[in-house]
Amino acid sequence: MPLYECVFIARNDITQQQVEAIADQVAATLAEGGGEVRKREYWGLRGLAYRIKKNRKGHYMLLGLDTPPAALNEAERQLGLNEDVLRMLTVRVEAIDEAPSAVMSKRGGGEERDREKSFRGPRPAGRFGSGRSGGRGDDREEFRARGRDEMDMSMGIEE
């Protein structure tokens, strides 16, 4: 039988158990048609690149399917009718990788990667800072060198 990977995005206001129930519904539909779900990964609640049906986040789920095309068409039809599913994409693949997907391996990088991320190194030398200070105006060198009275005089403020 052909192999497929199906990713669907569910609304953010449903629970993880309801997302699992949608995946169970897909598995039951495929089982009726002679197929099966070989792999199931819940990727979690993630931000969307743009708003979809007024949602900014969604629950992502990956399913690795081994099913005939007719059963897949029925499962896709039912996913499209489900109001909780925002988007879905099914792709035919040569083999279903049993290892965790790239999304899951990226999430669980471990402590070493977190330490590497937190250290950004020393500030670069030079006239200009990194731009991260966020201060405006008074942080410039020329304002620090002058006194308050000189600044008032240069701006035309009289006492």
Phi and psi in degrees as GROMACS dihedral restraints (atoms count N, CA, C in turn):
[ dihedral_restraints ]
;  ai    aj    ak    al  type     phi  dphi    fc
    3     4     5     6     1   -69.5    20    10
    4     5     6     7     1   153.5    20    10
    6     7     8     9     1  -110.0    20    10
    7     8     9    10     1   142.3    20    10
    9    10    11    12     1  -137.7    20    10
   10    11    12    13     1   156.3    20    10
   12    13    14    15     1  -119.6    20    10
   13    14    15    16     1   130.6    20    10
   15    16    17    18     1  -123.9    20    10
   16    17    18    19     1   126.4    20    10
   18    19    20    21     1  -115.8    20    10
   19    20    21    22     1   130.0    20    10
   21    22    23    24     1  -128.5    20    10
   22    23    24    25     1   153.4    20    10
   24    25    26    27     1  -116.2    20    10
   25    26    27    28     1   124.5    20    10
   27    28    29    30     1  -105.1    20    10
   28    29    30    31     1   158.7    20    10
   30    31    32    33     1   -57.1    20    10
   31    32    33    34     1   152.9    20    10
   33    34    35    36     1   -78.9    20    10
   34    35    36    37     1   -16.4    20    10
   36    37    38    39     1   -90.5    20    10
   37    38    39    40     1     8.8    20    10
   39    40    41    42     1  -101.8    20    10
   40    41    42    43     1   164.7    20    10
   42    43    44    45     1   -89.2    20    10
   43    44    45    46     1   167.9    20    10
   45    46    47    48     1   -63.4    20    10
   46    47    48    49     1   -34.2    20    10
   48    49    50    51     1   -64.7    20    10
   49    50    51    52     1   -36.3    20    10
   51    52    53    54     1   -69.4    20    10
   52    53    54    55     1   -33.6    20    10
   54    55    56    57     1   -66.0    20    10
   55    56    57    58     1   -41.4    20    10
   57    58    59    60     1   -62.8    20    10
   58    59    60    61     1   -35.7    20    10
   60    61    62    63     1   -65.6    20    10
   61    62    63    64     1   -36.9    20    10
   63    64    65    66     1   -64.3    20    10
   64    65    66    67     1   -41.8    20    10
   66    67    68    69     1   -64.5    20    10
   67    68    69    70     1   -37.4    20    10
   69    70    71    72     1   -64.5    20    10
   70    71    72    73     1   -37.5    20    10
   72    73    74    75     1   -63.4    20    10
   73    74    75    76     1   -41.8    20    10
   75    76    77    78     1   -63.2    20    10
   76    77    78    79     1   -43.2    20    10
   78    79    80    81     1   -62.5    20    10
   79    80    81    82     1   -39.7    20    10
   81    82    83    84     1   -66.5    20    10
   82    83    84    85     1   -40.3    20    10
   84    85    86    87     1   -64.1    20    10
   85    86    87    88     1   -41.4    20    10
   87    88    89    90     1   -68.4    20    10
   88    89    90    91     1   -36.7    20    10
   90    91    92    93     1   -64.6    20    10
   91    92    93    94     1   -35.8    20    10
   93    94    95    96     1   -63.9    20    10
   94    95    96    97     1   -32.8    20    10
   96    97    98    99     1   -91.2    20    10
   97    98    99   100     1     1.8    20    10
   99   100   101   102     1    95.5    20    10
  100   101   102   103     1    16.5    20    10
  102   103   104   105     1  -113.9    20    10
  103   104   105   106     1  -178.5    20    10
  105   106   107   108     1  -152.0    20    10
  106   107   108   109     1   160.7    20    10
  108   109   110   111     1   -99.3    20    10
  109   110   111   112     1   116.6    20    10
  111   112   113   114     1   -90.6    20    10
  112   113   114   115     1   -28.0    20    10
  114   115   116   117     1  -138.9    20    10
  115   116   117   118     1   141.2    20    10
  117   118   119   120     1  -142.9    20    10
  118   119   120   121     1   121.8    20    10
  120   121   122   123     1  -131.1    20    10
  121   122   123   124     1   128.1    20    10
  123   124   125   126     1   -96.7    20    10
  124   125   126   127     1   117.0    20    10
  126   127   128   129     1   -88.7    20    10
  127   128   129   130     1    -9.5    20    10
  129   130   131   132     1    98.1    20    10
  130   131   132   133     1  -177.1    20    10
  132   133   134   135     1   -86.3    20    10
  133   134   135   136     1   114.8    20    10
  135   136   137   138     1  -126.6    20    10
  136   137   138   139     1   154.7    20    10
  138   139   140   141     1   -73.8    20    10
  139   140   141   142     1   144.4    20    10
  141   142   143   144     1   -91.1    20    10
  142   143   144   145     1   154.2    20    10
  144   145   146   147     1   -68.7    20    10
  145   146   147   148     1   -30.2    20    10
  147   148   149   150     1  -150.1    20    10
  148   149   150   151     1   164.1    20    10
  150   151   152   153     1   -69.6    20    10
  151   152   153   154     1   135.3    20    10
  153   154   155   156     1  -125.3    20    10
  154   155   156   157     1   117.1    20    10
  156   157   158   159     1    49.4    20    10
  157   158   159   160     1    47.6    20    10
  159   160   161   162     1    66.7    20    10
  160   161   162   163     1    17.7    20    10
  162   163   164   165     1  -108.9    20    10
  163   164   165   166     1   136.7    20    10
  165   166   167   168     1  -102.6    20    10
  166   167   168   169     1   -14.2    20    10
  168   169   170   171     1  -133.0    20    10
  169   170   171   172     1   162.6    20    10
  171   172   173   174     1  -157.6    20    10
  172   173   174   175     1   156.0    20    10
  174   175   176   177     1   -86.0    20    10
  175   176   177   178     1   123.4    20    10
  177   178   179   180     1  -100.1    20    10
  178   179   180   181     1   138.6    20    10
  180   181   182   183     1  -139.3    20    10
  181   182   183   184     1   131.5    20    10
  183   184   185   186     1  -108.0    20    10
  184   185   186   187     1   132.8    20    10
  186   187   188   189     1  -124.4    20    10
  187   188   189   190     1   129.7    20    10
  189   190   191   192     1   -97.0    20    10
  190   191   192   193     1   118.5    20    10
  192   193   194   195     1  -115.2    20    10
  193   194   195   196     1   141.1    20    10
  195   196   197   198     1  -124.0    20    10
  196   197   198   199     1    98.5    20    10
  198   199   200   201     1  -154.3    20    10
  199   200   201   202     1   154.0    20    10
  201   202   203   204     1   -72.1    20    10
  202   203   204   205     1   155.2    20    10
  204   205   206   207     1   -58.9    20    10
  205   206   207   208     1   -34.6    20    10
  207   208   209   210     1   -64.6    20    10
  208   209   210   211     1   -42.2    20    10
  210   211   212   213     1   -67.6    20    10
  211   212   213   214     1   -36.1    20    10
  213   214   215   216     1   -65.3    20    10
  214   215   216   217     1   -41.4    20    10
  216   217   218   219     1   -60.1    20    10
  217   218   219   220     1   -41.1    20    10
  219   220   221   222     1   -66.5    20    10
  220   221   222   223     1   -41.1    20    10
  222   223   224   225     1   -64.7    20    10
  223   224   225   226     1   -40.9    20    10
  225   226   227   228     1   -65.4    20    10
  226   227   228   229     1   -37.2    20    10
  228   229   230   231     1   -63.1    20    10
  229   230   231   232     1   -44.3    20    10
  231   232   233   234     1   -67.5    20    10
  232   233   234   235     1   -35.9    20    10
  234   235   236   237     1   -65.1    20    10
  235   236   237   238     1   -38.1    20    10
  237   238   239   240     1   -66.9    20    10
  238   239   240   241     1   -29.5    20    10
  240   241   242   243     1   -82.0    20    10
  241   242   243   244     1   -18.7    20    10
  243   244   245   246     1   -72.7    20    10
  244   245   246   247     1   124.5    20    10
  246   247   248   249     1   -69.2    20    10
  247   248   249   250     1   -21.7    20    10
  249   250   251   252     1   -81.3    20    10
  250   251   252   253     1   -15.0    20    10
  252   253   254   255     1   -91.9    20    10
  253   254   255   256     1   120.9    20    10
  255   256   257   258     1   -84.0    20    10
  256   257   258   259     1   -48.4    20    10
  258   259   260   261     1  -144.9    20    10
  259   260   261   262     1   158.4    20    10
  261   262   263   264     1  -150.0    20    10
  262   263   264   265     1   153.8    20    10
  264   265   266   267     1  -145.7    20    10
  265   266   267   268     1   128.9    20    10
  267   268   269   270     1  -120.0    20    10
  268   269   270   271     1   132.0    20    10
  270   271   272   273     1  -129.5    20    10
  271   272   273   274     1   137.7    20    10
  273   274   275   276     1   -80.9    20    10
  274   275   276   277     1   135.0    20    10
  276   277   278   279     1  -125.7    20    10
  277   278   279   280     1   161.1    20    10
  279   280   281   282     1   -77.2    20    10
  280   281   282   283     1   -39.5    20    10
  282   283   284   285     1  -147.9    20    10
  283   284   285   286     1   149.6    20    10
  285   286   287   288     1   -92.7    20    10
  286   287   288   289     1   118.2    20    10
  288   289   290   291     1   -76.7    20    10
  289   290   291   292     1   123.2    20    10
  291   292   293   294     1   -77.8    20    10
  292   293   294   295     1   -18.4    20    10
  294   295   296   297     1   -71.7    20    10
  295   296   297   298     1   160.0    20    10
  297   298   299   300     1   -59.6    20    10
  298   299   300   301     1   145.0    20    10
  300   301   302   303     1   -69.4    20    10
  301   302   303   304     1   171.8    20    10
  303   304   305   306     1   -61.4    20    10
  304   305   306   307     1   -34.9    20    10
  306   307   308   309     1   -65.4    20    10
  307   308   309   310     1   -43.0    20    10
  309   310   311   312     1   -71.1    20    10
  310   311   312   313     1   -39.9    20    10
  312   313   314   315     1   -68.8    20    10
  313   314   315   316     1   -29.1    20    10
  315   316   317   318     1   -70.5    20    10
  316   317   318   319     1   -36.4    20    10
  318   319   320   321     1   -69.4    20    10
  319   320   321   322     1   -41.0    20    10
  321   322   323   324     1  -100.1    20    10
  322   323   324   325     1    57.3    20    10
  324   325   326   327     1   -76.1    20    10
  325   326   327   328     1   -19.3    20    10
  327   328   329   330     1    95.0    20    10
  328   329   330   331     1   179.7    20    10
  330   331   332   333     1   -73.9    20    10
  331   332   333   334     1   -32.7    20    10
  333   334   335   336     1   -60.1    20    10
  334   335   336   337     1   -45.3    20    10
  336   337   338   339     1   -65.3    20    10
  337   338   339   340     1   -35.5    20    10
  339   340   341   342     1   -65.0    20    10
  340   341   342   343     1   -39.4    20    10
  342   343   344   345     1   -66.1    20    10
  343   344   345   346     1   -40.4    20    10
  345   346   347   348     1   -62.9    20    10
  346   347   348   349     1   -38.5    20    10
  348   349   350   351     1   -67.2    20    10
  349   350   351   352     1   -38.0    20    10
  351   352   353   354     1   -73.0    20    10
  352   353   354   355     1   -27.2    20    10
  354   355   356   357     1   -89.5    20    10
  355   356   357   358     1   117.2    20    10
  357   358   359   360     1  -105.0    20    10
  358   359   360   361     1    -2.9    20    10
  360   361   362   363     1    87.9    20    10
  361   362   363   364     1   176.1    20    10
  363   364   365   366     1   -71.9    20    10
  364   365   366   367     1   159.6    20    10
  366   367   368   369     1   -69.4    20    10
  367   368   369   370     1   146.5    20    10
  369   370   371   372     1   -69.8    20    10
  370   371   372   373     1   144.2    20    10
  372   373   374   375     1   -78.6    20    10
  373   374   375   376     1   151.8    20    10
  375   376   377   378     1   141.0    20    10
  376   377   378   379     1   179.4    20    10
  378   379   380   381     1   -69.8    20    10
  379   380   381   382     1   -37.9    20    10
  381   382   383   384     1  -101.7    20    10
  382   383   384   385     1   143.2    20    10
  384   385   386   387     1   -78.9    20    10
  385   386   387   388     1  -171.7    20    10
  387   388   389   390     1   -77.9    20    10
  388   389   390   391     1   -10.2    20    10
  390   391   392   393     1    87.7    20    10
  391   392   393   394     1     6.5    20    10
  393   394   395   396     1   -94.7    20    10
  394   395   396   397     1    -6.2    20    10
  396   397   398   399     1   -67.0    20    10
  397   398   399   400     1   -31.9    20    10
  399   400   401   402     1    76.7    20    10
  400   401   402   403     1    -8.7    20    10
  402   403   404   405     1   -77.0    20    10
  403   404   405   406     1   150.9    20    10
  405   406   407   408     1  -124.9    20    10
  406   407   408   409     1   141.9    20    10
  408   409   410   411     1    72.4    20    10
  409   410   411   412     1   -74.7    20    10
  411   412   413   414     1   -71.0    20    10
  412   413   414   415     1   -15.9    20    10
  414   415   416   417     1   -79.6    20    10
  415   416   417   418     1   -12.4    20    10
  417   418   419   420     1   -69.6    20    10
  418   419   420   421     1   151.6    20    10
  420   421   422   423     1   -61.2    20    10
  421   422   423   424     1   -39.8    20    10
  423   424   425   426     1   -65.6    20    10
  424   425   426   427     1   -31.4    20    10
  426   427   428   429     1   -76.7    20    10
  427   428   429   430     1   -32.5    20    10
  429   430   431   432     1   -70.8    20    10
  430   431   432   433     1   -32.2    20    10
  432   433   434   435     1   -71.8    20    10
  433   434   435   436     1   -34.4    20    10
  435   436   437   438     1   -84.1    20    10
  436   437   438   439     1   157.7    20    10
  438   439   440   441     1   -85.3    20    10
  439   440   441   442     1   171.9    20    10
  441   442   443   444     1   -65.7    20    10
  442   443   444   445     1   -38.9    20    10
  444   445   446   447     1   -64.9    20    10
  445   446   447   448     1   -40.0    20    10
  447   448   449   450     1   -63.8    20    10
  448   449   450   451     1   -38.3    20    10
  450   451   452   453     1   -65.9    20    10
  451   452   453   454     1   -41.3    20    10
  453   454   455   456     1   -63.1    20    10
  454   455   456   457     1   -40.3    20    10
  456   457   458   459     1   -66.6    20    10
  457   458   459   460     1   -40.7    20    10
  459   460   461   462     1   -68.8    20    10
  460   461   462   463     1   -25.6    20    10
  462   463   464   465     1   -90.7    20    10
  463   464   465   466     1    -4.0    20    10
  465   466   467   468     1    83.6    20    10
  466   467   468   469     1    23.5    20    10
  468   469   470   471     1   -96.5    20    10
  469   470   471   472     1   124.8    20    10
  471   472   473   474     1  -107.7    20    10
  472   473   474   475     1   151.6    20    10
